[in-house]
């Protein structure tokens, strides 16, 4: 009997499908050779999948390291196949009750593993899942248990795109199924472009039913700005730095008063590395959504290691830079729109007259815009320029509206809807279009959500967010005049594009979508904490089931609605309402004692 057939028989009766697929598959993907230890090892191209010296010792160390993060009750989902040394080590070091799933992207690779070395009964305790990434993720979610992804990087790297796609689908599907409620503290900046985004995030969290503590630092902007008017730049820097530290302490005090499950900061939130390290000591989960160009705002270098999770609007070099600076988990999360704010609104005749033009631009006077926009002034179309920081742009003085004053969101919406073509040229400190232009700015999503037509400079990440029939683009500044003429004349295609872009945003690009993705990613990597809460582990109904061995708790838990999240402080408050002379049970006394301890230790100083 061949090794293949002997090994396949170890799979067991519950693995008939994978046994059949292995018999039908062709070997491929790995080159097997002898390691220094004499055991088989393998390479995929020039990349070692297992140690060239001792693959058994190497994978035993890997399996031991995984035990630290793999909690009881979680299903281990192994990414990476290779010759399965690591899977065998994990199975042999784990208790038999623990479930292990191996995701197989290439059956040819698994067949190589089956032919290269002898298996035995350990393989009967493994669930093998293979196929299309979407179907694989659905099968994993269908297990109905917490999932802990354990990546064996040398083998996973051979099929990194496949595994990343599986994980993306997992996040999306877990986000759809999430029924539990979190408490999220949102820390906003003092001012700047990320301030309104923080407000949209707060609204999105609340719309999903999460409890939100909104630490809004914008009321302190006037004080911060006053320090900037001092004649001494040194004094300004010292005072503004100290003020930022003070606001960081204020943020931590707010967090301590009502500890959240997740602390989410937006770009430029006043949390120093020291403050973040203190939050970590107190076991808070922290995340940063860095909604800025990492090349222009570089303070992330000082705080990269302080956050548990980074979400960024750029890929590639940005993610690599954050990781090199100490970022633990860094993920791409593009911008979005808030349809409750960015929406079609009716305009009066007077508003159409004031805000309307054939072509408009809303934004600040960056260098590339100062160079480009004068070239677009024409007697063939009307042009209006809205926004601030246009001082000294003499060529544009005749089209600058309201003397270059900053305009609010409501005014922006009216300009968007009153303009036939909204130019959306991303900011750049050089000339022309940014040659490294990758991220897509919030304006792109907001214009689309409003039902306004836009002409955008081409961006590397735009095609995966909008299809060509949804947003009009230009590849170079020289193309702008011809594009304006074309779209002014083509009413039918312009209208179709407006409708398609709005549909795309509502389907895929709202802040609700982004918040779900963010929380599901945190929950997927922390199935025992955030993930458990998203699955409803704190709902009264679930707690009653878990309190089966302690019937004294049942009436206390049932005092809450079956779908409400129950906290220790809530149960303690119900007990205290009985009054100081009430006769309390032992369970009630223990709950009060734990709550007193919670109150005494809730500071983060």
N, C-alpha and C positions, 0 to 999 in steps of 0.2 A: 504494500500500500504506500502511495506517495506521501511525502511530508504534507503537501497541500491537503490531501484527503484526511490524513490523521488529524491535522489541526482544525479543519472545518468541523469534524465530528465533535470536537471539544466545545463548539459554540453552544450546543444544547438545543432542545426542541423549540424554544421560544425565539430562536434566531434563524429560523428556516429561510427567511427572505435574504438576509445577508450571506448565508451559506450558498444559496443559489446564485446570487450575484457574483460572489467570489469565484465560483466554478466557471462562470461565463466570462469573466473579465480577462483581459490580456495584461500580463505583467508590464510595468513601465513606470517611469518617473524617478526611480532611484537606481544608483549603481552600488552594489554590495561588494564589500571587500573586508579583509581581516584587520581588526584593530591590533595594537601592540599586545593587548591582553590575550589575543587569540579568538575573541568573540567577534561575530559579524558586526560590522558597522556600515554606514551608508553615506553617500553624497548625492545631492541633487545638483547637477552641473558642477560648479566649483565650490559649492557650499556644503559643509559638513552638516549632516542631520543629527548625528550622534558623535560622541567623542572618538577621536582617532586613536586614543590611548586605552581608555577603559569605559565603555558605554554603560556598563552596569553600575559602577561606582558613581558616575556622573548623574544618572537618572535616579538613583537612590537618594542622593542629596537633594535633587529637585523635588521628589515626592515628600521628603521630610519637611522641606520648606513650605510646601503647599498646606500641610496640616495646620499651620498657624492661622491661616485665613479661612479654612474650610470648616464651617460650623455644623454641628449636629442638626439634622433635619433638612440640610441643603443637598441638592443634587449637583454633583461635580460634573461640569461640562468641559471636556478636554478638547482644546484646539491644538491640532498637530498630531500626525500619525507616525511617520518614520517607520522604524522597526518595532515600535510599541514597547520598548524597554521601560519608558517612563510610565506608561499605562499599567504595565505589570507591577512596577514598584509601588504605584499608588494603590492598586488593588490589594497588594500584599500587606501594606502598612495600615490600611484602613479597616475598620470593623466591618464584618460581613453585612451589617444592616445598612450601610451607606451605599447610595446609588451612584454609579459612574456611567456617564454617557460619553462616547467618543464620536465626534463629528468628522465624517470622512468625505473630503472633497473629491478624491480620486480613487476609484476602486482598483485601478492598476497599481497604485502605491500600496494599498492594503494587501493586494495579492503578493507583491514582492515581499512584504513583511511576513506573510503566511508561508512563503516558500523558503525564506532565509533562515528561520530558526524555529525550534520546537516550542509549541505552546503546550499548556496543560490545563487543568481545571479552572485556573484563574479567569480564563476568557469567558467562561459561562456566566460570570457575574458582571459582564459589561453589556450595556445597551448600545448598539451601533446605529447611527442615523446618517443617511446619505441622500443626495439628490439636490434639487434646486434650492438655493438659499432661503427663499420665501417659505417653501414647504418645510424645510428643516427647522426654521425658526418657529413655524406654527406647531410642529410636532413637539418642540421643546416647551413652548408655552402650554400646550395641551397636557403636559405632565401634571400641571396644577400644583407644582411645588416650587419653593425658592431655588433659584439657579445660581450657582457660583462658577464663573468661567475661570478655568485654570489653563493658561497658555504655556505650552512647551515651545518656547520661541524658536529654537533651531529648526524644528519640523514645521511649525506654523508658518514661518517666513516663506516657505516654498509656495504656499497658497494664500498669501496675506490678503489679497483682494477678495477672495472667496469668504474668508473668515470675517473680514470687515463688513462685507455685505450681510452675512448672517447676523452679526451683532447689530447692524443698523435695523434690520427687520425685527429683531428681538425687541429693541428699544421701542419701535413704533407700535408693535403689538402689545407689549406690556403697558405702554402709555394708554392705549385704548381700553385695556382691561382694568386699569387702576381705579379702584373705587374708594380707597382709604383717603383720609385727609391729613395733610401735614400742617405744621406751624412753621412758616418761613419768615425770617426777618430780612427785609430788603434795606440795604444800606445805600443811600444815594449820595451823589456828589454835592458840592456846594453850588456849582453852576456848570454850564457847558452843555454840549450836545447830548450827553448821556443822561442829563436830568429828566427831560420828558420821557425818555425810554424807560427810566426807572418807574415813572408813573404808569406807563403802559403795562409793564411787568406786574406791578401791583394789581392793576385792574384784571389782568389775565388770571393771576393766581386766585383772586377773589371769585371770578366767574366760574372757576373750576371747583369752588367750595373749600379752598384752603384758607386757613387762618393766617393773616398777614400782620406783622408788626412793621410799619413803614417808618424807618428812621430818616426823616426828611431834613436835610441840612440846608436847603435853599433859603430858609429865613435868616441864615447867618451870612448870606452873600454880601449884604451891604456893609457889614463890619469888616469882612475880608477885603472888600474892594477899597474901603477907607484906608486900610493899611498900605495898599498899593499906591496911594497918592502921597506918601511921605517922600520928602526930597532925597533922603538917604536910601539907596538901594539895599545897602547892608541891613539897615533897620527893617526895611520891608520884608526881606527874606527871613530874618530872625523871627519877626512877629508873626508872619503868615505861617512859618513852619511850626511855631509854638501853638498857633491857633488850630492848625490842622491836627496836632497831637491832642489838644483839648477836645476837639470834636470826635476824635477816635475814642477817647475815654468816655465821652458822652454816649457814643454808640454802644460801647461795652456795658455801660450801666443800664441802658435800655434793654439790652439782651439779657442781662442778669436778672432783671425784674420779672421777666416772663420767658424763660429759656426756650428757644425754638429748636426745631429738628434740623433746620438748615439755615445757615447765614449766607445770604446771597448779596454780593456787592456788585455795583455797577462801576464801570470805569471811572477813575478818579475819586472813588469813595475814600474818605479820610481814615483808612485803616493802615497803620504802619506795620512793618514786619514784626516789631515787638508785640503789638496788639494781637496780631494773627497767631504768633507763637503762644501767647497766653490763652487764646481761645482753643488752640490745639491741646494744651495741657489740661483744659477743662473738658476735652472730648467733644467739642462742637464740630459739626461738619460745615466746612466753609467752601464757598464757590465764588468765582469771579467771572462775570460776563464782560469781557474786554471789547467793547463796541467801538474801538478806535483802530487807526492804522498803527500797527506796532513799530513801523519804521519811523514815524513822526513823534509819537509819544513813547518814550523809552523807560519811563519809571518802573515798568513791569520788571526790569532787571533786578531792582532792589527788593521786590516782594514776591517774586515767582515761587520761591519755596514755601511761602507762608500759607498759600491756599491749597486745599485738598483737590479742588477741581478748577480748571481753567476752561472757559468757553470763549472762542475767538472767532472773528469774522474773516480770517484768512487761513490759508492752508500752507502746506509745504514748508518753506523757510520759516514762517511764523511759528508753526507748531514745533519745529526742530529747535528754534531759538529759545522758546519758552521751556522746553524740556532740558536744554543745555544749561539754562539758568536755574534749574531746580524744580520746575513745574512737575508735579507728580502725574496727573492725568490731564491731558490737553486735548480738546475736541473742537471741531469746527461747528459753529452755530451761526448761520447768517442772520441778517437783520430781518425785519418784518413790518407789518402795519397793524394798526388797531382799527377794525372796521366800525367800532362805535364812535371813533373820532374821525378817521379818514374815510369819508363817505360822500356820495353825491348830495349836494344841498342846493335848493332852489335859489336863484339870484334874482333880485329886483332889477328893474331897468336901470336904476341909478347905480347899483353895484356892478352890473355888466359894463356900464360906461366907465366907471372909475377903475375897475380892475382888468377890464378886457383889453386884449391886443392880439395881433396875429402871432407874435412871438414874445415870450417872456422868459426871464430868468430870475430865480429866487435864490439868494445865497450871499456869502461873504466874499469880499474882494481879494481872493487869492491871486498870486502872480500870473498863473496860466489864464485865468478868467479875464484879468485886466488886458492881457495881450490878445485873446481870442475874440472877445465880445465886440470891440470896436469894428472888427472886420465884418460883422453881421448886421451893422446898421445899413439900411437900404430904403430907397423910396418906393420899393415894390411891396414892402410890408411894414406894419407898425411894430414897434419894439418897446417893451417896458422892463426896467431893471429894478428889482426889489431887494432890500436887504441893507446891511451895514458894512462898514469898513471899505468904503469906496472913495474916501478922501484922496485927492490928488489924481484921480482917474479923469482927467479933463475931457478926454474924447468921449466919455460916457455921461458927462454931466447932464446933457439934455434929456436922457432917458431914465436917469435915476429918480425913483419915486419917493415922495415924503422926505426929501432931503437926506436920504440914506439912513433913515431910522430903522431899527430892528422891528420886525412885524411878528405878531403872535400867530398861533396855529390857526385860529379862525380866519384871519386875513389871508394866510397862506392858502387855505382851502378855496377861498373865493378867487384868488389869483389863478390857482390851478384850473378851476372849472371855467373861468372866464377867458382863458387863453386858448387859442387854437393849437399852438405848439408850445409845450413847456420844454425848454432846454435843460438837460440834466448833465452838466459837465462836472465830473468829480474834481475835487480840489487837488492842486499840485503846486509845489513851490517852484517848479521849473517852468519851462516853456512848453506849450502844446498840451497833448494828453500825456498822462503819466505812463512811461514805458513799462513800469512794473505794476500797472493797474490791475488789481486782482479782486479785492472785495467790492461788494455792491452796497451803495449807501442806502440809508433809510428812505431817502427821497424817492428812489425807484419803486419801492413797495407802496409808499404813501400815495404817489401819483396814480399808480395802477388801481389802488383801492378806492380812490376818489372817483374813478371813471374819467380821468383826464389823459390826454394824449401827451406822450413824452418822446424826446429824441435824446438818446443816451450815448455817451462815448463808450466804445467797446471795452468790456471788462472780462478778464480771464474766467471768472466764476459765474458770469451772467448766464451762459447757455444752459447750465444745469438747473437754473432757477426759473428762467422764462424761455419759451420756445421762440423761434424767429418770427412767427406770426402774432406774437403777444407784445413784443417791445421792439421799437425801431432803434437801430444803432448806426453809428458812423465809426469808421476805423481810424480816421485821421481828420485833423482840423480843416484841411482843404476841402473835405467832402461836405462840410456843414451847409454852405449856401445852396448847393444843388439839392441836398436832402430837404432843406426847408421849402424850396420851391416845389419839389415833388409832393410833399405831404400837405402843403397848403392847397394844392390843386386836387388831390385825391381824397375826396370826402368819404366815399364809400369804404375804401380800405382803412382809412383812419378810424372810422366808426367801428368797423369790425375788430380792429386791433384794440381799441379801448375796451370793448366788451370782453374780448378774450383775456386781456391782462387782468381785468377785475375778477373774472371767474377764477383765474389761476391763483391770485392772492387769497381769495376767500377759501379756496380748496386746500392750499398748501402753505401759505406764508403769513399767518397771523401770529400775534404774540401768544395766543393760546397754544398754537402748534409748537412754538419754540419752548414755552414753559413746560409743556408735556414732555418734549424730547429731553430737555435738561434734567427734569426730575426723574424720568425713567432711566436715564444713563446713570445718575447717582444711585438710584434704587437697584439697578442691575449690578453695580459694583459693590453695593452694600446691602445684599438681600436680607441680612439679619437686622438692619437698622431701618434705613429709609425705605428699603424694599418691603419690609414687613408692614410698615405703616401704610404704604400705598396699597397693599393687599388687604387692608382693613383690620390689622391685628389689634388695634386699640378700640374697635367698635364693641359696644356692650355685648352684642350677641356672641361675638367671638370670645370675649373674655369670660362670659358665662360658661361656654363650653370648656374652656381651659381651666375653670375653677371647679370642675366636677368633683375633685377630691377635697374641696374645702367649701362645703355647702353654706357656711356662715357668710361667705362673700356674695352669694347669689342675690339675696334681696338688695344689697347695697349697689350692685352693678345694674340690676334691673330697674333701679330708680331712674336711669337714663333711657332715652329712646333707643330702640334697637340699632339704629344706624348712626347714632351720635358717637363721636370719639370720647372715650372716658379717660380722664386724667386723675392722678392721685389727689391733686388739689381740689378737684370737683367733688370727689367722694368725701374727702375730709370736710369740705364746706357743708355738705348735706348732714354729716354727723354733728358738726358744731351747731347747726340750727336747732338741734334737740334741746339745747340749753345747758347751763353749767351743772344743773342738778340731775340730769338724766342718767339712768343706769345704762352703762355701755357694755357691749360684749367684748370678749378678748380681741376679736378681729377688728372691731371699731377702735379699740385702744391702740392696737398695733398700727393701724392706718394713721391715726392722729400723731403717733410718735414719729413715723416715717415722714409725715408732712412737716413736722417741726424741724426735723433734720434737714429736709429739703430747703426750708426757708433760711436756716442758719448757714447753709453752704452754697447759696446760689450766687454769691459774688464771683466775679472773674478777675479780681485784682490779685 
